[in-house]
Structures are given as structure tokens and as C-alpha cells.
Amino acid sequence: MKAVVFEKFGETPTIQTVPDPKPAPDGVVIRVEATGLCRSDWHGWMGHDDGITLPHV
């Protein structure tokens, strides 16, 4: 699948092909055709959220 990936905080993310996710035994994987970004995404990208590890998909 295609995904936006950032490998360094504050630098331009890239679009990469990554393996399809595997669902948990009681979970599902859904197809996403569109998405958006919000301010919390920006804070994560800039390194303001210490819970985010890199690389981040």
C-alpha cells in the first residue's frame, strides 16, 4: 500500500510503498481512499509529541 512516511522530524515526508497491514485476530483492515491532516498531525511531524517514534507511517 502507499503511505506517507516521515523519517526525520520537521523534514518533508515521502510517499512510499509499505507492506499491507495484517489485522489482529479479532480485527479488520479497511481500504482508505482519502484522508486529511489536522494540527495534532503537524505537531507529531514537527517532533512535539514524544510518543512518536521514527520512521512513522
N, C-alpha and C positions, 0 to 999 in steps of 0.2 A: 504494500500500500504506500501511497505518498504521504509524507508527514513534514511539518515544519520542525526543524531541529535547530536548537542553538547550543553551541559548544563552548562559548565564552560569553560571560555577562556583558551586556552593552554593545556587542558586535552584531552585525547583520545575520539573522538566521538564514538557513538554507532549506530548500525543499529537497528531500531525499526519499529514496525508496527504502522502506524498512519492512521486516517480516510482518505478516499479518498477526494480530494478537490472538492468543489462544484463550478461550473462555474458561472460567473456573468451572468445576463440576456442576454447580447449580446456576451458572451464569450464561450469558449470551453475548455475542458480538453483533453490533448493528452497523449498517452502512450509513456513513455520513456524507451528504452531498454538499453541504455548505456549513460554515461556522463563522464566528466573529471573535473579536478580541475586546477585552474590557480593561479597565485601569489596573486591576489586580494582575492581569497577564503582563502588562507593561512593567509593573513592579518586580515580578518574577524575572523577566528578561533583563532588567537593569541590575539584578543582584540584591534587591532589597528584601527578599524572602529567603531566610537561611534554611528553609525546609526543602529547597530545590537543589538537586544535585545535577551535575553536568556529565555527559551531554543530556539534554532534556528534550523529549519529543512532545 
